[in-house]
Amino acid sequence: MTSLNSTRVAETLDKLHAEAEAADHDFGVEFMARLEASGTSVEEAVGELIAAERSDYRAAYHDHAEHFLAVSPAYGRFLYAIARARRATRIVEFGTSMGISTIYLAAALRDNGGGLLISSEIEPTKVARARAHLEAAGLADLVEIREGDALDTLQDVGGTVDVLSIDGAFSLYLPVLKLIEPRLAPGAVILGENAFAQDYLDYVRAPANGYFSRSLDIDEGRGNEFTVRVG
């Protein structure tokens, strides 16, 4: 039996996915209603969001302190599968939020025989809740959540990184990748959820930068990007 199927992990994930749907439902509906009323496309709205983040990403993200902004169960299982396939022992995550994706990745570490997941989260209330959720799932011993700006908290990740999960402020995708890049193992996998920032996509899709990258058909429309360090 895998860790994902254990009672503690499965029940915790079921509970959190239900809470995420309830917490984020109204936000999603209101967002789409505003787009429809204004005639703005999703791409244009994302562009405006990235521009606002570049001005003050701390303030922009603080507005979502109560939102889970969580991965779907399908994407979470994909995170688990990739970390297992890579036989990861050191994972870095940008954007803990409430800890749902963190649980999937930590479960993979457990089934790989152990390791360390270093996760960064800028919102203090989310850090506290994510730590409690990891305790509930029985996976806290595998995870170090660092509170603060990822450009500071991830300066030293202490070793070679097998998997990098990027799912935080859109404007920081490329800066975070470049910060971790010297630590990426050959064949390391980078998973960008909501990878809408064009500078990030241009960088990972340019072969000269040492990556192979393509979009994923999991949760189409959410900008999921699968990247492998080949250089």
C-alpha positions in Angstrom: 0.0 0.0 0.0 1.3 3.5 -0.9 1.3 6.3 1.6 -1.4 8.1 -0.4 -3.7 5.2 0.4 -3.0 5.1 4.1 -5.9 6.2 6.2 -4.2 9.3 7.7 -3.1 10.7 4.4 -6.2 9.8 2.4 -8.6 11.2 5.0 -6.5 14.4 5.4 -6.4 15.0 1.6 -10.1 14.3 1.2 -10.9 16.8 3.9 -8.6 19.4 2.6 -9.8 19.1 -1.0 -13.4 19.6 0.2 -12.3 22.6 2.3 -10.5 24.1 -0.7 -13.5 23.8 -2.9 -15.7 25.5 -0.4 -13.2 28.3 0.4 -12.3 29.1 -3.2 -15.7 28.6 -4.9 -17.0 32.2 -4.5 -13.7 33.7 -5.5 -13.6 31.6 -8.8 -17.2 32.5 -9.6 -16.6 36.2 -9.0 -13.5 36.2 -11.0 -15.2 34.6 -14.1 -18.1 37.0 -13.7 -15.8 40.0 -13.8 -14.1 38.7 -16.9 -17.5 38.2 -18.6 -18.7 41.6 -17.6 -15.6 43.4 -18.8 -15.0 41.4 -21.9 -11.5 40.6 -20.7 -9.9 37.3 -21.7 -8.2 35.0 -19.1 -4.9 35.8 -20.7 -5.4 39.5 -20.3 -6.5 39.1 -16.7 -3.5 37.0 -15.9 -1.3 39.6 -17.5 -2.8 42.3 -15.3 -2.3 40.1 -12.2 1.4 39.5 -13.1 1.8 43.3 -13.6 0.3 44.0 -10.2 2.5 41.3 -8.6 5.6 42.9 -10.1 4.7 46.1 -8.4 4.1 44.5 -5.0 3.7 40.7 -4.9 3.6 40.6 -1.1 0.4 42.7 -1.1 -1.1 40.9 -4.0 -0.6 37.5 -2.4 -1.8 38.7 1.0 -5.2 39.3 -0.5 -5.5 35.5 -0.8 -4.6 34.6 2.7 -7.9 32.7 3.2 -7.9 31.0 -0.2 -6.4 27.6 -0.7 -5.5 28.1 -4.4 -4.9 24.4 -4.2 -3.8 21.8 -6.8 -6.5 19.4 -8.0 -6.5 15.7 -6.9 -5.4 14.8 -10.4 -2.4 17.2 -10.3 -1.6 16.1 -6.8 -1.3 12.5 -7.8 0.8 13.6 -10.8 3.2 15.3 -8.3 3.4 12.1 -6.3 4.0 10.0 -9.4 6.8 12.2 -10.7 8.6 12.3 -7.3 8.3 8.5 -7.1 9.6 8.0 -10.7 12.5 10.4 -10.1 13.2 8.6 -6.8 13.5 12.0 -5.2 15.1 12.4 -1.9 15.3 16.2 -1.9 12.4 18.3 -3.1 11.9 22.1 -3.1 8.5 23.7 -3.2 7.7 27.3 -3.9 4.2 28.1 -2.5 3.1 25.8 0.3 -0.3 27.5 0.7 -2.4 25.2 3.0 -0.1 22.2 2.3 -2.1 20.0 0.0 0.6 19.8 -2.7 3.1 19.4 0.1 1.3 16.3 1.4 1.4 14.7 -2.0 5.1 15.4 -2.4 5.9 14.3 1.2 4.0 11.0 0.7 6.3 10.3 -2.3 9.4 10.9 -0.1 8.0 8.5 2.4 7.5 5.8 -0.2 10.9 6.5 -1.6 12.4 5.6 1.7 12.8 9.1 3.2 14.3 12.5 2.3 13.5 16.2 2.8 11.0 18.6 1.3 11.8 22.2 1.7 8.8 24.4 1.2 8.5 28.2 1.2 5.4 30.2 2.1 5.1 33.9 2.5 1.8 34.1 4.4 2.2 33.3 8.1 -1.4 32.1 8.6 -1.0 29.6 5.8 2.3 28.3 7.3 0.6 27.5 10.6 -2.3 25.7 8.9 0.0 23.8 6.5 2.1 22.5 9.4 -1.0 21.3 11.2 -2.2 19.5 8.1 1.1 17.8 7.7 0.9 16.6 11.3 -2.6 15.3 10.7 -1.3 13.4 7.7 1.7 12.0 9.6 4.2 13.5 7.2 5.6 16.5 9.2 9.0 14.8 9.8 9.8 14.9 6.1 9.0 18.6 5.6 10.7 21.9 6.5 8.4 24.8 5.8 10.3 28.1 5.7 8.2 31.2 6.3 9.0 34.3 4.2 9.9 35.5 0.8 11.1 32.5 -1.3 13.9 34.6 -2.8 15.3 34.7 0.8 14.1 31.4 2.3 15.4 29.3 -0.6 18.8 30.8 -0.9 20.3 27.7 0.7 18.5 24.4 0.1 21.4 22.4 1.4 22.0 19.9 -1.4 21.1 18.6 -4.8 17.4 19.0 -5.8 15.6 16.2 -7.6 12.2 17.8 -8.0 11.2 21.5 -7.9 7.5 22.4 -7.6 6.7 26.1 -8.5 3.3 27.3 -7.5 3.4 30.7 -5.9 3.4 34.3 -7.1 3.4 34.1 -10.9 6.0 36.9 -11.3 8.5 34.9 -9.3 8.5 31.7 -11.3 11.7 32.6 -13.3 13.5 34.2 -10.4 12.9 31.1 -8.2 14.0 28.7 -10.9 17.2 30.6 -11.4 17.8 30.7 -7.7 17.5 26.9 -7.5 19.0 26.2 -10.9 22.6 25.6 -9.6 21.3 22.9 -7.3 19.3 21.0 -9.8 20.4 17.4 -10.4 20.8 16.2 -14.0 17.4 15.0 -15.0 15.7 17.0 -12.2 12.0 17.7 -12.9 10.5 21.2 -12.5 6.7 21.3 -12.3 5.2 24.7 -12.8 1.5 25.0 -11.9 -0.2 28.1 -13.2 2.9 28.8 -15.3 1.5 31.8 -17.1 4.4 34.2 -16.9 5.9 34.5 -20.4 9.4 35.1 -19.3 9.4 31.7 -17.4 7.9 29.8 -20.4 10.4 31.4 -22.8 13.2 30.4 -20.6 12.4 26.8 -20.0 11.3 26.2 -23.6 14.6 27.5 -25.0 16.9 24.4 -25.5 20.0 26.6 -25.1 19.1 27.0 -21.4 19.4 23.3 -20.8 15.7 22.2 -20.4 13.1 20.2 -22.2 9.7 21.6 -21.5 6.1 21.2 -22.6 2.6 22.0 -21.4 0.6 19.3 -19.5 -3.0 18.3 -20.4 -3.8 17.8 -16.7 -6.3 20.5 -15.6 -6.2 22.2 -19.1 -6.3 25.9 -18.9 -4.4 26.1 -15.6 -1.1 26.6 -17.3 0.7 23.4 -16.0 4.2 23.1 -17.4 6.4 20.0 -17.2 10.1 20.6 -17.5 13.3 18.4 -17.2 16.8 19.6 -16.6 18.7 18.1 -19.5 21.7 20.4 -19.8 
